[in-house]
Amino acid sequence: LVTAIINSGPREDSTRIGRAGTVRRQAVDVSPLRRVNQAIWLLCTGAREAAFRNIKTIAECVADELINAAKGSSNSYAIKKKDELER
């Protein structure tokens, strides 16, 4: 569980900086608490989406998501979203 959370927490994010009517995205570091919260949210969302309209139970989907995230596999929803956020 700890390894999955560490692997799926984004290190960098982007925020909106607005000045004089123009808005642009600025890369910022993510605080440790937000990293943990976002990682748990991504893991839960990935498991929920995998279980939707699927014969697998939610417990099996949670287990698969945690295992894939701990391995750093690109099959994990959380890892894919983390990479997308950091890009």
MARRO-371588 format. One record per atom (N, C-alpha, C, O): x, y, z; residue number from 1. Coordinates in steps of 0.02 Angstrom, whole numbers. Layout:
<atoms>
ATOM/X/Y/Z/pos
ATOM/X/Y/Z/NUM
...
</atoms>
This chain:
<atoms>
ATOM/X/Y/Z/pos
ATOM/42/-60/0/1
ATOM/0/0/0/1
ATOM/44/63/0/1
ATOM/31/110/-38/1
ATOM/94/64/43/2
ATOM/137/122/48/2
ATOM/174/134/-18/2
ATOM/179/191/-42/2
ATOM/200/80/-48/3
ATOM/236/86/-111/3
ATOM/190/111/-167/3
ATOM/210/152/-208/3
ATOM/128/87/-167/4
ATOM/80/109/-218/4
ATOM/65/184/-210/4
ATOM/60/220/-260/4
ATOM/59/207/-148/5
ATOM/45/278/-137/5
ATOM/105/321/-156/5
ATOM/97/374/-186/5
ATOM/165/297/-139/6
ATOM/226/334/-158/6
ATOM/232/340/-233/6
ATOM/247/393/-260/6
ATOM/220/284/-268/7
ATOM/228/284/-341/7
ATOM/175/325/-378/7
ATOM/188/352/-431/7
ATOM/115/330/-349/8
ATOM/61/363/-386/8
ATOM/49/435/-365/8
ATOM/3/467/-391/8
ATOM/88/461/-319/9
ATOM/81/531/-299/9
ATOM/121/577/-344/9
ATOM/182/568/-350/9
ATOM/89/626/-376/10
ATOM/126/671/-421/10
ATOM/173/717/-382/10
ATOM/155/742/-329/10
ATOM/232/729/-409/11
ATOM/281/773/-377/11
ATOM/273/846/-400/11
ATOM/294/892/-365/11
ATOM/242/854/-457/12
ATOM/236/921/-486/12
ATOM/165/929/-514/12
ATOM/136/881/-540/12
ATOM/140/989/-510/13
ATOM/73/1004/-535/13
ATOM/76/1072/-569/13
ATOM/127/1106/-567/13
ATOM/21/1092/-599/14
ATOM/20/1159/-629/14
ATOM/-39/1197/-599/14
ATOM/-92/1169/-587/14
ATOM/-28/1261/-588/15
ATOM/-80/1304/-561/15
ATOM/-91/1363/-609/15
ATOM/-49/1378/-650/15
ATOM/-148/1395/-601/16
ATOM/-165/1451/-645/16
ATOM/-139/1515/-615/16
ATOM/-153/1531/-557/16
ATOM/-102/1552/-654/17
ATOM/-77/1618/-634/17
ATOM/-110/1668/-680/17
ATOM/-99/1667/-741/17
ATOM/-149/1713/-652/18
ATOM/-185/1763/-693/18
ATOM/-160/1833/-678/18
ATOM/-154/1853/-621/18
ATOM/-145/1869/-731/19
ATOM/-122/1938/-723/19
ATOM/-148/1978/-782/19
ATOM/-137/1960/-840/19
ATOM/-182/2033/-767/20
ATOM/-206/2080/-818/20
ATOM/-249/2045/-871/20
ATOM/-243/2060/-931/20
ATOM/-292/2000/-849/21
ATOM/-338/1968/-895/21
ATOM/-311/1907/-932/21
ATOM/-350/1872/-965/21
ATOM/-247/1894/-927/22
ATOM/-218/1835/-960/22
ATOM/-206/1781/-907/22
ATOM/-182/1796/-852/22
ATOM/-221/1720/-925/23
ATOM/-211/1664/-879/23
ATOM/-162/1616/-910/23
ATOM/-168/1597/-969/23
ATOM/-112/1597/-872/24
ATOM/-64/1547/-896/24
ATOM/-51/1496/-842/24
ATOM/-64/1509/-783/24
ATOM/-27/1438/-862/25
ATOM/-14/1383/-815/25
ATOM/58/1388/-792/25
ATOM/104/1399/-832/25
ATOM/69/1379/-727/26
ATOM/135/1382/-697/26
ATOM/149/1317/-661/26
ATOM/108/1294/-621/26
ATOM/206/1286/-674/27
ATOM/225/1224/-640/27
ATOM/244/1239/-568/27
ATOM/282/1285/-554/27
ATOM/216/1199/-522/28
ATOM/230/1208/-450/28
ATOM/243/1140/-419/28
ATOM/219/1088/-443/28
ATOM/281/1139/-364/29
ATOM/292/1078/-326/29
ATOM/229/1063/-285/29
ATOM/191/1108/-267/29
ATOM/219/998/-270/30
ATOM/161/977/-232/30
ATOM/182/963/-160/30
ATOM/234/931/-149/30
ATOM/143/986/-112/31
ATOM/159/974/-42/31
ATOM/150/900/-26/31
ATOM/112/865/-60/31
ATOM/185/875/25/32
ATOM/182/803/42/32
ATOM/111/779/58/32
ATOM/92/724/38/32
ATOM/72/819/95/33
ATOM/4/798/112/33
ATOM/-39/794/50/33
ATOM/-78/747/42/33
ATOM/-33/843/5/34
ATOM/-72/841/-57/34
ATOM/-52/781/-100/34
ATOM/-94/751/-133/34
ATOM/13/765/-100/35
ATOM/36/706/-138/35
ATOM/1/643/-114/35
ATOM/-22/603/-155/35
ATOM/-2/633/-48/36
ATOM/-34/574/-20/36
ATOM/-109/575/-36/36
ATOM/-136/524/-57/36
ATOM/-141/632/-25/37
ATOM/-213/637/-38/37
ATOM/-229/624/-112/37
ATOM/-277/588/-127/37
ATOM/-190/653/-156/38
ATOM/-202/643/-228/38
ATOM/-189/571/-248/38
ATOM/-226/544/-290/38
ATOM/-138/540/-220/39
ATOM/-122/470/-237/39
ATOM/-179/424/-216/39
ATOM/-200/381/-254/39
ATOM/-206/434/-156/40
ATOM/-261/393/-132/40
ATOM/-323/404/-175/40
ATOM/-358/357/-192/40
ATOM/-336/467/-193/41
ATOM/-393/482/-236/41
ATOM/-386/449/-304/41
ATOM/-435/421/-330/41
ATOM/-326/452/-333/42
ATOM/-315/421/-399/42
ATOM/-323/345/-395/42
ATOM/-352/315/-441/42
ATOM/-298/314/-342/43
ATOM/-304/241/-334/43
ATOM/-378/221/-328/43
ATOM/-400/173/-359/43
ATOM/-416/258/-288/44
ATOM/-487/243/-279/44
ATOM/-527/253/-343/44
ATOM/-570/213/-361/44
ATOM/-512/307/-378/45
ATOM/-547/321/-441/45
ATOM/-533/268/-493/45
ATOM/-578/246/-529/45
ATOM/-470/247/-497/46
ATOM/-451/194/-544/46
ATOM/-486/129/-530/46
ATOM/-509/95/-575/46
ATOM/-490/111/-466/47
ATOM/-524/49/-447/47
ATOM/-599/54/-461/47
ATOM/-629/6/-485/47
ATOM/-629/112/-447/48
ATOM/-700/121/-459/48
ATOM/-716/117/-534/48
ATOM/-765/85/-553/48
ATOM/-675/149/-575/49
ATOM/-687/146/-648/49
ATOM/-675/77/-676/49
ATOM/-710/56/-723/49
ATOM/-627/40/-648/50
ATOM/-615/-29/-672/50
ATOM/-673/-75/-654/50
ATOM/-688/-121/-692/50
ATOM/-706/-63/-598/51
ATOM/-761/-106/-576/51
ATOM/-827/-89/-610/51
ATOM/-873/-130/-609/51
ATOM/-832/-30/-639/52
ATOM/-894/-9/-670/52
ATOM/-910/-51/-731/52
ATOM/-868/-58/-776/52
ATOM/-970/-80/-733/53
ATOM/-993/-124/-787/53
ATOM/-943/-180/-801/53
ATOM/-928/-195/-859/53
ATOM/-918/-210/-748/54
ATOM/-869/-263/-755/54
ATOM/-890/-320/-709/54
ATOM/-921/-308/-657/54
ATOM/-873/-381/-728/55
ATOM/-892/-438/-688/55
ATOM/-847/-445/-626/55
ATOM/-866/-478/-578/55
ATOM/-789/-413/-626/56
ATOM/-745/-415/-568/56
ATOM/-774/-376/-510/56
ATOM/-807/-325/-520/56
ATOM/-761/-400/-450/57
ATOM/-785/-365/-390/57
ATOM/-742/-303/-378/57
ATOM/-687/-297/-405/57
ATOM/-767/-258/-336/58
ATOM/-730/-198/-319/58
ATOM/-666/-216/-282/58
ATOM/-615/-183/-289/58
ATOM/-669/-268/-241/59
ATOM/-609/-289/-203/59
ATOM/-554/-312/-250/59
ATOM/-495/-297/-239/59
ATOM/-572/-350/-301/60
ATOM/-523/-373/-350/60
ATOM/-493/-313/-389/60
ATOM/-433/-312/-403/60
ATOM/-535/-265/-405/61
ATOM/-511/-206/-442/61
ATOM/-465/-164/-399/61
ATOM/-416/-137/-424/61
ATOM/-481/-157/-334/62
ATOM/-437/-120/-288/62
ATOM/-370/-156/-283/62
ATOM/-317/-124/-284/62
ATOM/-372/-222/-276/63
ATOM/-310/-261/-271/63
ATOM/-268/-253/-334/63
ATOM/-207/-243/-330/63
ATOM/-299/-258/-392/64
ATOM/-262/-250/-455/64
ATOM/-231/-181/-461/64
ATOM/-174/-173/-483/64
ATOM/-270/-130/-443/65
ATOM/-245/-61/-447/65
ATOM/-185/-51/-401/65
ATOM/-136/-20/-420/65
ATOM/-190/-76/-339/66
ATOM/-135/-69/-291/66
ATOM/-72/-105/-315/66
ATOM/-17/-79/-309/66
ATOM/-81/-166/-341/67
ATOM/-24/-205/-364/67
ATOM/10/-171/-424/67
ATOM/71/-165/-426/67
ATOM/-31/-149/-472/68
ATOM/-3/-115/-531/68
ATOM/32/-49/-512/68
ATOM/84/-32/-540/68
ATOM/3/-12/-465/69
ATOM/33/51/-444/69
ATOM/98/38/-406/69
ATOM/147/75/-414/69
ATOM/100/-14/-366/70
ATOM/161/-30/-328/70
ATOM/217/-50/-375/70
ATOM/276/-36/-362/70
ATOM/199/-84/-430/71
ATOM/250/-104/-480/71
ATOM/270/-46/-524/71
ATOM/323/-48/-557/71
ATOM/229/6/-526/72
ATOM/242/62/-572/72
ATOM/219/46/-642/72
ATOM/242/77/-690/72
ATOM/174/-1/-648/73
ATOM/149/-23/-714/73
ATOM/105/31/-745/73
ATOM/68/66/-710/73
ATOM/108/36/-811/74
ATOM/66/85/-846/74
ATOM/-6/60/-852/74
ATOM/-49/97/-878/74
ATOM/-21/0/-829/75
ATOM/-90/-25/-828/75
ATOM/-129/9/-772/75
ATOM/-191/7/-772/75
ATOM/-95/39/-725/76
ATOM/-128/71/-668/76
ATOM/-155/140/-689/76
ATOM/-120/179/-721/76
ATOM/-217/152/-671/77
ATOM/-249/217/-685/77
ATOM/-211/273/-650/77
ATOM/-200/326/-679/77
ATOM/-191/261/-587/78
ATOM/-157/312/-547/78
ATOM/-90/332/-578/78
ATOM/-72/390/-579/78
ATOM/-53/283/-603/79
ATOM/12/297/-633/79
ATOM/3/336/-698/79
ATOM/41/382/-713/79
ATOM/-47/316/-738/80
ATOM/-60/352/-801/80
ATOM/-78/425/-788/80
ATOM/-52/470/-821/80
ATOM/-121/436/-739/81
ATOM/-141/505/-723/81
ATOM/-84/545/-694/81
ATOM/-78/605/-708/81
ATOM/-42/514/-653/82
ATOM/16/549/-624/82
ATOM/62/572/-680/82
ATOM/85/629/-680/82
ATOM/76/527/-727/83
ATOM/119/545/-783/83
ATOM/88/601/-825/83
ATOM/123/645/-849/83
ATOM/22/598/-833/84
ATOM/-13/650/-871/84
ATOM/-9/718/-835/84
ATOM/0/770/-867/84
ATOM/-15/718/-769/85
ATOM/-11/780/-730/85
ATOM/59/809/-731/85
ATOM/66/870/-734/85
ATOM/109/767/-729/86
ATOM/178/791/-727/86
ATOM/204/813/-795/86
ATOM/255/847/-799/86
ATOM/169/795/-848/87
ATOM/192/813/-915/87
ATOM/185/886/-928/87
ATOM/202/909/-982/87
</atoms>
